Amino acid sequence: MHMKRVLIASDDAHTRAWARSALDTLDITSREAAASDLPAVLSTDEVDLIVVDGGRDPEPVVQGVEEAMNIGLETRLFLLVEAGALPSLRLPARTAADFLVRGASSEELAARVRALLWPGEEASSQELLRIDHLTINLATYQAYLDGTPIDFTYLEYALFAFLVTHPNRAYSREILLQRVWGTDYYGGSRTVDVHIRRVRAKIGPELGKRLETVRNVGYLWNG
């Protein structure tokens, strides 16, 4: 999967919190807004998906999204609706869209949103590691800090991912060379130090403190 931007819009704070919690396992960054503020938000924000509470009458929401698309908006739409809205429910034809009737489980919401955002390439939550404001996607070899991609080289990512997925255990430089660089690498072990410094610089000082140097041994990730 690839990190997506999601807007959760509802005039009910509990609905926004429920949706945010349900989608927390996905590889997304999310922000919230009142449904009544949606027209203004759509005119300024670029998002990959809008999850909006349409209530008993979602048609104004659909029309608002369609109007925004007429002036250049590119997004997908996911509607939360009341059962009473089903007889007249209409989804926009110009974009991928889906809906969920209020009362469904949070697991169903997450599954439907995942299929809408990543059709054919859904990844399980086990492939995502979240550490404070850091997300590592083991399926796509990508890492994000506060939703912004970290510009790791392949070896920087591989070294960091290895240590993070094997926390609280010290590894020597020689072992790291074997596990990350491979048995065919004949360079000096100090290249590990260089890559550790670069990783620390890219993840920032707070997370960098958890990438610890073990004197006379090597490195460990303090998980």
C-alpha positions as CSV (number, residue, x, y, z in Angstrom):
1,M,0.0,0.0,0.0
2,H,1.0,3.6,-0.3
3,M,0.2,6.3,2.2
4,K,-3.1,8.1,1.6
5,R,-4.7,11.3,2.8
6,V,-8.2,10.9,4.3
7,L,-10.7,13.6,5.4
8,I,-13.3,12.5,7.9
9,A,-16.2,14.9,7.9
10,S,-19.2,14.8,10.3
11,D,-21.0,17.3,12.5
12,D,-21.0,14.6,15.3
13,A,-17.7,14.4,17.2
14,H,-18.4,10.8,18.3
15,T,-18.9,9.7,14.6
16,R,-15.6,11.4,13.7
17,A,-13.8,9.7,16.6
18,W,-15.3,6.3,15.7
19,A,-14.2,6.6,12.0
20,R,-10.7,7.8,13.0
21,S,-10.3,4.8,15.4
22,A,-11.6,2.4,12.8
23,L,-9.2,3.6,10.1
24,D,-6.2,3.8,12.4
25,T,-4.8,0.5,11.3
26,L,-4.6,1.7,7.7
27,D,-1.6,3.4,6.0
28,I,-3.2,6.8,6.1
29,T,-2.9,10.3,7.5
30,S,-6.3,11.7,8.5
31,R,-7.8,15.0,9.4
32,E,-11.3,15.9,10.6
33,A,-13.8,18.5,9.8
34,A,-17.5,19.3,10.4
35,A,-19.7,18.1,7.5
36,S,-21.1,21.6,7.3
37,D,-17.6,22.9,6.6
38,L,-17.0,20.4,3.7
39,P,-17.5,22.8,0.8
40,A,-14.8,25.2,2.2
41,V,-12.5,22.3,3.0
42,L,-12.8,20.8,-0.5
43,S,-11.8,24.1,-2.0
44,T,-8.4,24.1,-0.2
45,D,-7.4,20.6,0.7
46,E,-6.1,17.8,-1.5
47,V,-7.2,14.4,-0.2
48,D,-7.4,10.9,-1.6
49,L,-10.7,10.0,0.2
50,I,-13.5,11.8,1.9
51,V,-15.3,9.8,4.6
52,V,-18.4,11.9,5.2
53,D,-21.5,11.5,7.4
54,G,-24.4,11.8,5.0
55,G,-27.1,11.0,7.6
56,R,-30.6,10.6,6.3
57,D,-30.1,12.9,3.3
58,P,-26.6,12.3,1.6
59,E,-27.6,13.9,-1.7
60,P,-26.3,17.4,-0.8
61,V,-23.0,15.8,0.0
62,V,-22.9,14.0,-3.3
63,Q,-23.8,17.1,-5.2
64,G,-21.1,19.1,-3.4
65,V,-18.4,16.6,-4.3
66,E,-19.6,16.6,-7.9
67,E,-19.5,20.4,-8.0
68,A,-15.9,20.3,-6.6
69,M,-14.9,17.8,-9.2
70,N,-16.2,20.1,-11.9
71,I,-13.5,22.6,-10.9
72,G,-10.7,20.1,-10.6
73,L,-11.1,18.1,-7.4
74,E,-9.8,14.5,-7.6
75,T,-10.8,12.3,-4.7
76,R,-12.8,9.2,-3.7
77,L,-16.0,9.3,-1.6
78,F,-17.2,7.1,1.2
79,L,-20.6,7.9,2.7
80,L,-21.9,6.9,6.1
81,V,-25.7,6.9,5.9
82,E,-28.8,6.1,7.9
83,A,-30.8,3.1,6.8
84,G,-33.6,5.5,5.8
85,A,-31.4,7.0,3.1
86,L,-31.1,3.8,1.1
87,P,-34.2,4.1,-1.1
88,S,-32.9,7.3,-2.7
89,L,-29.2,6.9,-2.3
90,R,-27.1,7.9,-5.2
91,L,-23.3,7.7,-5.6
92,P,-21.3,9.9,-7.9
93,A,-20.5,8.3,-11.3
94,R,-17.3,10.3,-11.9
95,T,-15.3,8.8,-9.0
96,A,-14.8,5.6,-7.0
97,A,-17.4,5.6,-4.2
98,D,-18.9,3.3,-1.6
99,F,-21.2,3.6,1.5
100,L,-21.9,2.0,4.8
101,V,-25.1,2.0,6.8
102,R,-24.7,3.4,10.4
103,G,-24.5,0.6,12.9
104,A,-22.0,-1.5,10.9
105,S,-18.8,-2.6,12.6
106,S,-15.6,-0.6,12.5
107,E,-13.9,-3.6,10.9
108,E,-16.3,-3.4,7.9
109,L,-15.6,0.3,7.6
110,A,-11.8,-0.3,7.5
111,A,-12.2,-3.2,5.0
112,R,-14.3,-1.1,2.6
113,V,-12.1,1.9,2.8
114,R,-9.0,-0.2,2.3
115,A,-10.5,-1.8,-0.9
116,L,-11.5,1.7,-2.1
117,L,-8.1,3.2,-1.6
118,W,-5.9,0.3,-2.6
119,P,-7.9,-1.9,-5.0
120,G,-6.1,-5.1,-5.6
121,E,-3.1,-4.3,-3.4
122,E,-4.6,-4.4,0.1
123,A,-2.1,-5.1,2.9
124,S,-2.8,-6.4,6.3
125,S,-2.3,-4.4,9.5
126,Q,0.6,-6.8,10.3
127,E,2.5,-5.2,7.5
128,L,2.3,-1.8,9.1
129,L,4.5,-0.8,12.1
130,R,3.5,2.4,13.9
131,I,6.0,4.0,16.3
132,D,4.8,7.3,17.7
133,H,4.5,9.5,14.6
134,L,6.4,7.0,12.4
135,T,4.8,4.4,10.1
136,I,6.8,1.7,8.4
137,N,5.1,-0.2,5.6
138,L,6.9,-3.6,5.3
139,A,4.9,-4.5,2.2
140,T,6.1,-1.5,0.1
141,Y,9.5,-0.7,1.8
142,Q,8.4,2.8,2.7
143,A,8.5,4.8,5.9
144,Y,6.6,8.0,6.8
145,L,7.1,10.5,9.6
146,D,4.0,12.5,10.3
147,G,2.7,11.4,7.0
148,T,5.7,12.7,5.0
149,P,7.8,10.0,3.2
150,I,11.3,9.5,4.6
151,D,13.8,9.6,1.9
152,F,15.7,6.5,2.8
153,T,18.0,4.7,0.5
154,Y,17.3,1.0,0.1
155,L,20.0,0.0,2.6
156,E,19.1,2.7,5.1
157,Y,15.5,1.4,5.0
158,A,16.6,-2.3,5.2
159,L,18.9,-1.6,8.2
160,F,16.3,0.4,10.1
161,A,13.5,-2.0,9.3
162,F,15.6,-5.0,10.5
163,L,16.5,-3.4,13.8
164,V,12.9,-2.2,14.4
165,T,11.5,-5.6,13.7
166,H,14.0,-7.2,16.1
167,P,13.8,-4.8,19.1
168,N,15.7,-4.9,22.3
169,R,18.5,-7.0,21.0
170,A,22.0,-5.8,20.2
171,Y,23.5,-6.8,16.9
172,S,27.2,-6.5,16.0
173,R,28.2,-4.6,12.9
174,E,29.3,-7.9,11.4
175,I,25.9,-9.5,11.9
176,L,24.1,-6.5,10.5
177,L,26.3,-6.6,7.4
178,Q,25.4,-10.3,6.9
179,R,21.6,-9.7,7.5
180,V,21.2,-6.4,5.6
181,W,24.1,-6.2,3.1
182,G,24.3,-9.9,2.5
183,T,27.1,-12.5,2.5
184,D,28.6,-11.2,-0.7
185,Y,29.5,-7.8,0.8
186,Y,33.3,-7.3,1.4
187,G,33.4,-3.7,2.5
188,G,34.4,-2.5,6.0
189,S,32.1,-2.9,8.9
190,R,32.2,0.9,9.6
191,T,29.8,1.4,6.7
192,V,27.1,0.3,9.3
193,D,28.0,3.4,11.4
194,V,27.6,5.7,8.4
195,H,24.2,4.3,7.7
196,I,23.1,4.5,11.3
197,R,24.1,8.2,11.4
198,R,22.0,8.8,8.3
199,V,19.0,6.9,9.6
200,R,19.1,8.9,12.9
201,A,19.3,12.2,11.0
202,K,16.3,11.2,8.9
203,I,14.0,10.0,11.7
204,G,14.7,12.9,14.0
205,P,16.2,13.3,17.5
206,E,13.4,11.8,19.5
207,L,13.2,8.5,17.6
208,G,16.9,8.6,17.0
209,K,17.5,8.2,20.7
210,R,15.9,4.8,20.5
211,L,18.4,3.6,17.9
212,E,21.0,3.0,20.6
213,T,24.7,2.3,20.3
214,V,25.9,-0.6,22.4
215,R,29.5,0.0,23.3
216,N,31.9,-2.7,22.0
217,V,28.9,-4.6,20.4
218,G,26.9,-2.7,17.8
219,Y,23.4,-1.3,17.8
220,L,19.9,-2.1,19.0
221,W,16.4,-0.6,18.6
222,N,14.9,0.2,22.0
223,G,11.3,-1.0,21.5
